[in-house]
Amino acid sequence: MEILFPVTEISPYAKVGGLADVAAALPKALRQLGHAVTLVLPHFPGLDEHGLLLARRLSPLNVTIGGKAHALAVYGTRLSSQVDAVFLDAPGLLDRPQPYGDASGDYPDNAQRFALFSKAVATLALEWTETGKNVDIVHCHDWPTALVPFFVREVFAARPELTAPKTVLTVHNAAYQGQFEKAILPELGIDWTEFSVDGIEFYDKINFLKFGILRADAVTTVSETYAREIQEAPHGASLEGVFKQRKSALSGIVNGVDYAVWNPAVDPNIVARYDAEDVTNKGRCKGALQDELQLQLDPAAPLVSFVGRLVAQKGADLIAAALPKLLRSTEAQFVIVGEGSEETVAILTAAVAKSHGRATFVRGAIEALAHRVYAASDFVLVPSRFEPCGLVQLYAQRYGALPIVHATGGLVDTVVDCDAQLETGTGFAFDEPTADSLISAVQRAVAARGHTRWNALVRRVMRLDRGWERPARRYEQLYRQVARG
């Protein structure tokens, strides 16, 4: 099949969250199944710094939206994964240093930016089809590309002799919806007739994600449990009725792991490599991280880590509240890596300052450090209040770090709570997103590390197949289903 894959971030070139990892890995897995996948992205600044050789197309992509004509430069390349990529450039609009906003907040013209990008994707699909390169599927992701299904229908309606591609929209997090004031609707090239309960209208505003859910041929999200959760409050984030309306077109497919990137057997970011057959070097990784982060060099100390955004959704406040008691009630060391609000950072910094050197906090999103943390850790905290899928727990499992998770969303689908004898299970789960529940789960996990079956548990978890082949086959099945109508 010929698949267009429009996204607004991709690892390692422009990464905000897990979508960037999915955008890098899923097209590669689909290509390995024999499909022709072309990523379509905004032209991010600094691509040359990553060694990408971009070829500029001589003729621009002409897009008219809201009565305004734009000539977008089109650049093409082939990524190291052998997946083709097209970068669209509208100077001053798509070429921003950050995909969605900077330290001061979201860009005020995001609605116009991503409406233009979405219509450009639809126009590109039309151009290809006109030249005989028929696009079968356009697979969109989250609110910034949620207008693509609408624009695909619009641009192909003007050429009824051509077969329009089918559209799939994946919702990676229903909390991010792209809501804007309705006054800008004419600038987006969307007629007021679409401003309705069954259109883009949302409590007298406009909502990109809602519009995409209603207009896409199929809607997916990133785990089966989350697909059920978003049909009810609070996980539907006020779109639960819309998700229920599209229930027959909605499915959940759990994300995978790119083992060419996240794998201690081949990872260039860690001091010593290891695998499930011989985990000896995991101890060397712990010692190296303790030295790097100025923790006490103690191979026997359980190492508990958190890597992620320091926001309420990820349970960062639960960690801050639990840390003092965990330091008193266990012998564990704690490593926290992430970026967040000044308030959360201040709370974590204060808690770490009272840890007598047993906890450390590294502010920032540092990918190479994340690899070293997983390799060194015995446990990784994922106390999210809600979690569509989560990738941290999947990375942790491959590195032999047992995830400690709140039982929600994709965490339910990927982590089975260990029994007391460690004969079953792939991590440790707790039911309520509270500091006390987190404390109990960490205490239980740390105690389990002394069990005679601990090493066998670690090896069993490392052998789990969380790769992208199975999810890619499920997407392939969905594409074929949608293409058949």
N, C-alpha and C positions, 0 to 999 in steps of 0.2 A: 504494500500500500504506500501511497505518497502522502506523507503526514507533515503538516506545518505545525510548529510547536512554539507559539509566541509566549515569551516570558519576560519579566522585567528585572531579573537578577540571575546570576549564574556563578557558581564557584569555579575558579578562584578570582574571577575578574570583578565581580560586583556582588557582594554577599551581605544580606541583611539577616536572613533566617534560613530555615531548613529548605525552603523553596529553591535556593541556590544550589544545594546539593542534589535535589531531585532533578533540577534542570540539567545538571551535568551528567547524571547517571542514567536516568530513564531513557533518553534518546539513544544512548550508547547501547543499552540492553535491547531496545527495539531494533536497532540496526543489526545487532547480532542475530536477531530472529528473521532477518531478511527484508526489513522495511526500509524505505528511503525517508529519512527524517531530516528536516531542515529547521533548525532553531531560528527564530526571528526575535531580535532584541533591539532596544535602543542603542545608539552608538555611544557607549560609555567613554569618558575621557580616560586616557592612560592605558588603552588597550595595547599600545605599542610597547609599554613597559613590561608587559607579560610575554613579549616575543611573538605576538600575533601578526602575521603578514596579511594585511587586508588589501584586497583588490577592489578598486572603485569602479562601479559600473558607469559607463559614459552617459547613458540616458537616466535622468532622475525619475523617481516615482511621483507622479502628479496626483495630489489628493486635494479635493475641495471639501471643506467642512465648515458648516455655519456660514456659507457664502464667501469664505476666504480660501484662496488657492495657496497650496504649499507645494514646493518642489523638494522632495526629500532625496538626499544623496543615499545611494545604496552601496554597501560594502559587503563583500563576500569573503569567506575563508573556510578552511577545513580545520577543525579542532584536532588536538592530539588523539582524541577518541575516534577520529575518522568520521565524525558527524559534521555535516555541513552547517554553516551558520551564516545568517544574513543580518547585518547591522544597519538600522535605519537612522539617518541623521537629519534632524530639523534644528539648525543652529539656534541656540537660546532656549529650546524647549526640551529636546530629548537628551542633549549632551550635558547633563548635570553630573557633578562629582558624586552625588549620592542618588540612588534611584528615586526616593520618595520625599526626602527632606534632609535638612541639616540639623545642627545642634539647637537651632532656634525653633524647630518644629517642621511640620509638613510644608512643602512648597504651596503657595496660595493658588497657583494655576494648575494643580494636579489634574483637575477634571478635564481641562482643555488639553493638557499634555497627553493623557492616556486615551482620551477620545480620539485625538489625532493618530496616535500610535495604533489604536484598534482599527480605525478605518484604513490606515495604511496596510495593515496585515490583510484585511479583506480585499483591498485593491491589488495587493501582490498576488493573492490567490486567484483573482480574476485574470490578471495579466498572464500568469502561468497557464491557466486553463485556455485562454485565447490562443496561446502558442502551442497547444497540444499536450502540455504537461499537466494533466488533470490532477487536481488535489482531491484526495479522498476524505481526509479528516483534518480539521483544524482543532488542535487540542490546546485550550486556553487555561490560564491559571490565575485564580483569585481576581479581586475586583479590578486591578489595573487593565486586565484584558477581557473583562466580562462584557464589554460592549461589542466584542468581535462577532458573536453569533447574530446580533441585530444587523451589523454592517455587512456581514456576508450575505444575508438575505436581501438587503437593500441593493448592493452593487450587482448581484446576480439577477435581481428582478428586472434590471434594465437590459439584460441579455438572456431572455427566456430560452433561447436555443442551446444555451450552455447548462451543464449540470452543476449545480452548486455543491460544494463539499458539505459534509455533515460536521456538526460542531459538538465538541465535548468540553465541559467546564469542570475543572477540578477545584474544589474549595479546600484550601489548606488550613484555613482558620476562619470560621464564620463570624468571628468578632470584628474582623477588618472588612468593611463593606463598601467604602467609597461613597460617603454621603456628602451631598453638596446642596447649596441653595438652588431652588428651582429657577431663579432668575437667569441662571447661566445656560439653561437648556437650549435656547436658540443658537448659542455659540458652539454647541456640540453637534449640530446638524441633525437633531432629533426632533421630529414634529410633536407638537403639543398633543396630538391624538394618542401618542404613546404615554402621556402623563396621566396614568389611571391606576386603579387598584391592580389591574392585570398588566401593568407596564412598569415604568421607571419610578413612578410616584411612591413616596414612603413618608407618611406623616407630614405631608405638605412640603417635603424636600424631594430630592432625587437620590436614588440608591443604585449604584452600578451593579453591585453583586446581585441584588434582587432581580434586576432586569436580565442579567445573564442567566440566572437560574431558570427564569421563565422562558427565555428564548433559545437556550441551548437544546440540542437534540438529546443529549444525555448529560447528567450531572454526577460527578463522583466526589467522594471525599476520601481521606487518607487512612481510614480504618473502619471496620464494620461496626464496632461499638459506637464510634463517633457519628456514623451515619444514622444510627438510631437515636442518639442523644440529641442531635440538632433538630429533631422533629418535635422536641419538647423544650419548654423553658427550664432553666435559663440558657442552656447550651445553644439554642437556636438564635440567641441574641436578637430577639424580636422578629426573626425570619422563620420561626418554627412552622407557622401556617403555610408559608411559601414552600418550605421543604416538604411538608406533608402533601401539599398540592401536587408536587412533582415526585411523589414517593415511588411511583412505578418506573420513573426514569433515573432514580437515585441509587447509587451503590457505593460500597466502601471497599477500597483496595489498600492494604497496608503497604507503606513505603518499604524500600529495601536499603541495603548497604552496598556501596561500591567497594568491593574488597581489594581493588587495585589501589585504593586510597586509604581505607580504614582497615588495616590488617597488620598486627604486630610481627608477622612473619616476613613482611617486605617493607615495613615503614621506615623511611629514611630519617624521620624526625626523632626517633628514640635511640637511646645510647646502646641498646643491645636487643636483638630480635629474638623472638620466641614464638612458639605455637602450642597447640593443645597437647602435642605429644611430648613436649619438653618445655615446661614453664619456668625453668631455673632462672633464666635471664630476667624474668619479671622482677625478681628481687634486686637485680642490678639497676633496673629502671627506677625502682623505689628509692634506692640510695642516691641515685643521681638527682632525682627531683628534690629529695630532702636537702641535698647540698645546694642545689640551684636556688631553692626558696628559703634557705637558712632555717630549716626545721632541724630538730635534733636527729642525728643519724642513728636510727633505731629500726633495724629490720623487723623486729617483733611487733612494733606498734601498728595497729590497724590504721590504714590511711583511707579517709572518707573525703570525697571531693564533690564539688558542684561546678559545672561549666554551663554557662548560659546567660540569658538576659535577666537582669535583676529587677523583675517586675512581679506584680501580684499574681499574674497568671501562672508564672513558673514557681510560685511558692517561695520567693526569695525572703519575704518577710517571716515566713515560718522558720526558715533556717536561722535567721537572725535571732528570733525569739527562742529557738531551741538550743542554740550554740552554748550558752553559759551552763545549762544543766547537763548537756552532753559532755562538756569538758570535765565536769565534776563527777559524772557517773560512769565514764568509760576512760580507757587509756588511749583512746584514738587520737590521731592527728587529723587536722581538717585543712583542706585547700579549697578556696573559693575563687573562681575566675569568672569575671563578667563585667558588664557595663550596665548602669541603670541610673535612676534618679539620685540627686544629691542626698536626699533624705535617706534612701536605702543604703547608699554608700557610707554615709556617716554612721548609721546604726551598725553596719557590719564592721567598719573600721574600729569603732569603739569596742565591740565584742571581741575582735581579734586582739586588740591592745591588752585585754585582760586575760589572755590565754596562756601567759607565761611561755610563749614560744611554741605552743602546740597547734596554733592555727595561723594561717596566712591568707591574705586577700590580695589578689592581683587584679587591678582594674583594667578592663579592656577586653576586646574580642581578638584573641591571639590564637590563630589556628594551629600553628606548630606546637605551642604550649599545650593546647587541648590534647593533642596526640600524646605528649609526654605525661600528662596528668592521667589519662585513661590507662596508659601502660604501667604507671606506678601504683595506681589505686587498688585497694581491695574492694571498695564500695563506691558507687556513684549515686548521688541523691537526685531524684526526679520527683519532687513533691508538688507537681503542678496541680492547681485547682481544676483546670481542665486541660486536656492535651489531645488535639486531633489525631496525631500519630505519635510524634516524638521520635527523634533519631538518636538522642543521647543514650538511651537505654540499649539501643541496638549496637552502637559503637562500643559501649561499655562491655556488653556481653562478649564481643569478639576479643576484647583485650583482657578477658578474665577478671573484670571488675563487676561484682554483683550489683545490679541496680536495686535501689530502695525507692519504691514508687507509690504514689497515691493511685488507687485503683479507679482510673477513669479513662475514657477514650481509648486511644491506641495503646496505652500502657496496660490495659486489661487484656488486649489481644496479643501482646508480645512478652508479658512477664507473668509467669505462674508462681504464686507464692510457695515458698519452700515449706515442706512439712518438718516436723521437729527432728526427724532422723535424717534429713537431707537426702531422702531416697527419691523424692520428686521435687519439681520446682526449678525455676530459672532466675529467681530473685526474691525480694521481700516486698510485700505489699501491705498498705494500710488503708482503711476504709474512709476515714474522715480527714479532710484537709485542715488539721489543727496541729499546733506545735507539740501538744502532748502525744498525739498519735504518731507524729514523726519521731519523737524521742523514743517511744516504745519500739518502733520498727528498727531504729538504728541500734538500740540496745540488744534487741533480739538477733539482729544480723551479726553484730560484733561477737556476741556469745557463740553463735554458730560457727564462727571461724576457728574455734577450738575443737570442733567435732572431728572425729577420726575420718569422716567422709568428706571433709571440706575440699581437699585437693581433687577428689573425684568429681565433686560438684563443679568446681572451676573448669575442669577439663570438659565436662559434659556441656556446660554453657558455651564454652569457646567453640565447640563443634556444631552448634546450631547453624542451620543454613538460613541466613537472613539476607541472602543476595537478591539481586534485582531480577533474576530470570523468572521466578514464579510470578511476581507482580507484573512484569512485562507481558507475560503470557495472558494474564487476566485482562490487561489493557487491550492486547491484541484481539482477544475474544470479544470484548466490548466494542471495539472499532468495527469488527466484522458484523456484529449484531446491528449496530447503528447504520452502517452502510447499506445493509439489506432493507432498512426502513422498518 
